[in-house]
Amino acid sequence: MLIPKLVGVAVVLVVVGASAASADPTPNTPSCVINRLTGQCDVSVGDDGHPPTESVTSKPGLKKPGRSACVFEGQVVPCRTADGFFDAASGCYLTPIDVPRSLVNPADASQYPPGTKFYDCWVILSVVDGKPEGIEKFESVIRRPGQTRTIDPREAARRVVRTMNFIAPQLGVSPYVQSAGQVGIVNVPIWMWVTDPGATTTGPQTKRAAIEGVGIEATGTVERIEWAMGAGTTVTCKGAGTAFTTAMADGKSLKDMPSSPTCGYKYAKTSRCEKGGTFTVTATAYWNVHWTGGGMEGDIPLDFSRSIPLQVTDLRPVLVDPDGGSSTPSVAPQSCSN
């Protein structure tokens, strides 16, 4: 156990980055399951297994997470029914088919350019209490290459978001007492911040792309960063936090150390009884990617995490002999059974 003197203790800035096991990950995609210790993608999953929560609205700024809607002649209608997905351009619910219904000989479909897509159309005639009413048309909807709305805009948005570059942020935690172990101190303010803020770690970032004729614009922003301190407490911070510098500690004793103005914490106990003698501090950046395109808009939530170990200790006094010697009081070790 380190036993520093209470008088004249200096405080130095130490930024704790990822260890060898948590080096910079390959840029993550929203189809990844992120390892909270490394920030890396462990398992890829499809949209069917883990569909994104979406909110699509008819009014800008109005978001209802977990719900979807489209607009037909100023009225909100479902984006998908048993008759297919909503297509604003044709006013239909579309279902993909192999050849147009109007063709007597299916082989005649070869007259259309490669890449042409065909759909059955359930055309909307009216909307009553938010429920579309209509009929199935005999004529198929035909979309040649380059024409708009050949796929569900939500699927196009997912594809665009998968191409965006998201990375779990690197973490800074301070201050520490000056010692070989670089440990934190009980009841001394801890500052937390992101050491590499930018478009990929804290946002915002925007991506524009056309997917099978549907133009999508997606903008991702970090709504919050949650710091799980490893002591049963989570601290929610709105931004990247404020970096601690040694100048902030100049001339100050530990009891006068300032707290972070944006993202901080104080430990009430040491990490001695934790596994490995350290707390695992995990910061999770929660993103929201808002997208528009194809007459629709929506939101896709994502999160990316990184963890670091942090040892926290308390200070014990050293008795100084007036004759120049020193003695350390005998302190029985505390039990970790509780």
N, C-alpha and C positions, 0 to 999 in steps of 0.2 A: 504494500500500500504506500503510495506516495504521501509524504508528510511535509508539506511546505510550511514555511513561516507565514503567519498572517500579515506580517509587516513587510511592505516593500514588494509585494507580489506584482509582477508585471503581467500584462495581458498582450498576447500576440494574435495576429490574424492568421487563421489557418482555414483554407477552403478545402473541404473534403469533397473530392471528386469520386467518380466510380472506381472501384478496385478492378483488378485484372478480370474478375468474373463479371464486371458490369461495364465493360468498355463501350464506346459508342456503338449503338446497334445499327444494323442495316435499316434504312428508312422504313418505318412501319406503314402498313396499309390497314384500312378499317376492317378488313376481313381477317385480321390477326387476333389471336388470343395472346395478350402481352404478359410476359413474365415480370412480376412486380420487383424481382430482385435485379434483373438485368436490363429491363426495358426492351427486350428483344421479343420477336414473334416466335412463339413456341408452336402453335397449331393454327392452321388456316381453316376457316369455316365459311360455309356458303350463306347467302342471304336467306335461303329456305330454313336453315337451322337456327340462325340468329338474325332475324330481320331487323333492320334499323327502325327505331321509333321515329315516326314522321309526323309533321303537322303541316297541313296544306290549307290555306285560307283564301277567302275572296277579298280580304281587306289587308293592305300592307301593315305589318307590325302586330297583327293579331295572330297569336300562336297558341295552339292547344296541343301540347305534346301527346303523341299516341293516336291522333286522329288524322284522317285525310279527307279532302274534299276537292271538287272541281267546280267550275262555274259554267253554266249554260244559259245564255241570254239573261245574265245578271242574277241567276238563281243557283244556289249551291246544290250540287248533285253528287252522288257517290262516284269515286274515281274508278271503281271496278264493281261489276255485278256478275251474275251468272251468264250474261250475254257478252262479256268481254270487258276491255278497258276503254275508258272514255277518251274520245278523240274530238277535240274542240274544232278542228278544221272541217270535219264532215258532219258534226252533230250526232255522231253514232257511238255506240259501244261496239268495238271491233274485236273479232276473233280471227286469228290467222288461218288461212286455208291454202291448199296446194295450188289450185287452179280456180279461175273465176267461174261462178255459177253459170254465166251466160254462154260458156263454151260448150258446144255439143260434143266436140272431140277434144279431150284433155290434151292431146298432143299439140293442139293449136296454141297452147300457152307458150310455145317456143317462139312465137312471133313477137313476144315482149322482150325487151333488153334484159341481159343477165342481171340479176339482183332485184328485179321487179318483185314486189310483194303483193299478195292478194288477201282480202279480208271479207268475212261476212259482216254485214252492217245491220245492227238493230238501231233504227233511227229514232231519236227523241222527238215526240210531237208536242208534249207539254210537260210541265212539272207541277205536281199537286202535293202540297205539304212536304216539299223536299224529295218526293219520290218521282222519278222519271216515268212517263208513260209513252209508249210508242209501239212500233211494229218492226218485224224483220223485213228488210228489203230484198227483192230478188236480185237486183244489181249488186255486184260486189264492188267494194272500194279497191281501186288499183293504185298503187304507189310505185312509180318508176324511180330508179336510183337518183338521189339528189333531192327528191321531193320531201317535204316535211312530214313529221309525225308518222313514222313507220314503226315505232316502238313506244311502249309506255314511258312517258318522261321520267317516271320514278326510277325505272331501270337505267335509263340514260344517265340520270343524276348519280346513281350508285357507281356506275362505271367511271364517271368523271372523278368522283371523290376518291376512288381507288388509285388514281394516278397522282393524287396530291401527296406531298412529302411531309409526313408527320414524324417527329422524333421525341422520345421522352427527354425532358430537360435534365441537364447536369445540375447538381445541387451544391449550394454553399451554405454552411452552418458555422456560426461563430457567436461569441468569442470563446477562446480556450485559455486556460491558465498555462503559463510557460512551464513546460515539463517535457520529459522524453516521451511520455505517453500521449500528450496532446489531448487531455480529457476536459470535458465540460464540468461545470460546478453546480451543485444543488443551489437553488434560489438565486442564481446569477442569470440575467436575461440571455436567452439564446436568440440570435437573429437567423432567419431562414430566407434564402433567395435563390433565384435561378441565375446561374453564372453565364449561361449562353442564350439570353433572350433574343428572339428573332422570329422570322416568319414560320420556321418549322417547329419551334418549341413553344412559343407563346403567342404567335399570330400577330396580326391577321395575315391570311394569305388567300389569294383569289385565283381560280382556274376557270378558263373559258374553253369550251370545246363543243364540237358538233358530233353527235353519236347517231349514226344512221338517219341523218336528216333532222335531228332534234338538237337545237342549240341550247346549251346549258351553261349557266354562270353560277359557280359555287364559291362562297366566301366562308372560310373557317376562322373562328375567333375563340379564344380561351375564355370561358365564362368564370372559372375559378380554379384555384389550385388547392387541393386538400392535402395537408401534411399530417400523416399518422405518425405520432411521435414515439410509438413503441411502448408507451406507458399507459395505454388505455385512453389516450386523449387524441382528438383530431382537431387541428387548427385550419380554418378555412380562410384563405387569402384571395383577394380580388385580382391581384396582379402578380408580377414576377418578384415582388419583395424589394427590400432596400439592402444593398451590399454594405457590410460592415468594414470599416477601415481602422487601422491602428490609431489614427488621429483621434478617433472618438473615445479612445481609452486613455489618452495622454493626461497625466496628472490626476487620474481618478482611481479611487480604491474600488475593490470589487463591489462593495455595497452601494457605490455611486454609479455603477455601470448603467448607461441608458438602455431603455427598451427600444426595440425596433418600432418605427412609426407605422409600419405597414404589415409586418409579418413576423411575429415573435412568440416566445414561449419560455416558461420557467419550469424546470424539473423540481418536484417536491421530494424525490428520492433518488438514490444512486442506482446505477445499473449493475451493481455487484452481483445480484442474485439472478440476473437475466442470463439466458443462454449465451455463452461466449463472453459474458461480462459486459455486454454492450446492448444498447437499445437499437432496434432496427427502425430507422427513420425513412418513411416512404412518402414521396410526393407524387400525387396524381393530378395531371392536368386534364381538366374536363373541357372538351371542345364542343362547339355547336357549329355545324356546317349548314348554312342557309343557301338553298339553291332556287333558281327560277329557270323556267324554260318550258316550251310546249304548252303555254297557257296555264301552267301550274307553278306552284312553289312549295317548298317543304323544308324540313330540318332533319339533319342526321347527326345524332350525338355520338361522340367518340371519347375515349380516354386513354392516356398513356402514362405509365408509371416508372419510377426509378427509386432504388433504395440505397442507403448507405448505413454503415454501423457508426454508432456514437457512444463512447464511454462517458459516463457521468459519475463524478465522485463528490464527496464533501470534503471540506477543509478541516484538518485537526490541528490544534495548536502545538507548537514545540516549546517546551520549557527551556529557557535560556539561563544557564548558571552564571551568576554575577562574576565568578572567577574565570569565566571564559569557556567553560564546558557547557554541555547541553544534555538534557535527558528527555526521553520520550515517555509520557504517561502510559501506563499499561491499560490497554483498552481491549476488552474481550470481544472477539468477533461476533457479529450479529448472526442470528440463525436465519436461514433462507427457507425454513420449512413452511412458513406462513405465506 
